[in-house]
Amino acid sequence: IRVPEVFGKYDNFDFSSCRNIPLIINTMFKKKNKKISLDLNIKKSYIFASDLAKISIKIFFKNKKKFQTFNVCNDKPYSLIHILSIIRKIWYKKSFEYIENNNLKLVNISRKFSNKKIKRFLKIKRMNNLKSSIHKTILWYKKFYKI
């Protein structure tokens, strides 16, 4: 099973080592004056950790052939601007400051995994909903950190 960026409950929310979605959530809710540097041109595929676990179990029990490779991810890559807009819509009262760090200003980088094979294999039409996955992550974060 190959995965892109995984996020969700029990994620690493440490400023020095976390990935994009936990970094944005943590910055928005914990540090009031913290500015982070984001490369807004990059588009990535994501997967919610709970969805990854469920799909992994299904693959394990259904896969008769050994050594098959599957990409497990959302149906399309998302930019950090899109992720920011989702988080702002969920918690519209929170402000967020970031510094655009577009090192490759003219290049639009897209790290897309194709999930057609896994969707055919499991006979599903859609992998997961990014907005509801981020919402679940934020609810867990607020409860865990008592915000």
N, C-alpha and C positions, 0 to 999 in steps of 0.2 A: 504494500500500500504506500503510495507516494502522496504526500500532502503539501499544500502551500502553507501559509501562515495560519496557525491554529490559535484560537482565543476562546475564552469562556470563564466559567466559574473556577475558582482556585488558581487563576492565572498568576503570573509573576507581575506584580505591580510596582516593582522596584525601579526608580527613575534611571538608575545606571545601567540596567540590563534588560528592561522589558521591551516588547515589540510595539508596533504602532497603535493598535486599538487600546491595549491596557495603558500605554503611555498617555494617550489623549484623555481617557477616562480619569486616570490618576491625576493628571495635571488639572483637569477641569474641577475636580472635587476636593483635592487635598491641598494643593499649593496655590495660593491666591495670586501671587505675583510672578510665578514661574513662567518663563517663555521657552518654548521648545522649537527646535529647528526641524522643519518638515520639507521633504522634496515632493512637491505637489504634482509633478509630472508623472510620477511612477504609479502604474496601476498594477494591482496584485489580486490574486485569488485568495479567498479566506475560507475557513471551515470552523464551525462551532464545535468545541470539544465533545459535547454530548452527542451531536450528530455523527461525528467521526467514530465514537465508541459504538454506537448502534449499527452503523454501516459496517464497521470492522467485524462485529459479531456475525452479521448476516453473511458477509463474504466467507468467513471462516466455516460456517456450517453449510453453505451452499456450494462452495468451490470444490469440485471433484478433481480438477486438474491441478497439479502442483506447479509452482513457479509462474503463476500468472501475475501480471502487473496491472494495478488499477490506480488511476488518479482519483482522489477523493477531494472535491472542492465545490465551491459555488458554481452556478451556471455561467457567470461572467466575471471578469476582473473589475475591481472597484478602485477608484482613485481616493486619495486621502481627503480630498475636498468632499467627495460623496459621503465618506465615513463621518467627517465633521458635521455635515448637514443632517445626517441621521441622528447623531448624538444631540445636536442642538434642538431638533424637533422633539426628541424625547424629553429633554430637560432644558426647555427654552429660557429659563431664568439664569442659567449658568453662563458666564462669559469665558472666553478662551482666547488667549493671545498666542500667536505663533509667528515665527520668522520663516519666510520663504527661503528655502535653501535649494535652489535649482542650479546645481552644479553643471548639469547638462541642459542648458536652457532651450536649445533647439531640438532636442531629442525627446520624444515621448516614449518612455520605456513601459512596456506592458509584459508582465510575467503571468502568462495565462496557461493554466492547466486545462486540458480537455477532459471532460467527465462523461463523454458519450459512451465509452465502453462500460463504465460502471452502471450507468443508467439503463443501458440495454440489458446488462447482466442481472440486475435486480428488478428490472421491469418497472421502473419509476420514471416519472416525467420531470420532476423537479427535485433538486437536492435539498435545499433548505432556504429559509428566509433570513437574509442578513439583518434586516431591521428588528425582527423579533428576537434574534440571537443576541444582538447588541443590547436590546432592552433587558433580556434575562441576565446578561452579564452585569449591567448597571444596577439592577435590583439586588443581585447577590452582593455586589461591591458595597452598596449603601448599607445593607444589613450587616455584612461582615465587619466593615470599618465603622459602623454606627454613625453614619452621616445623616 
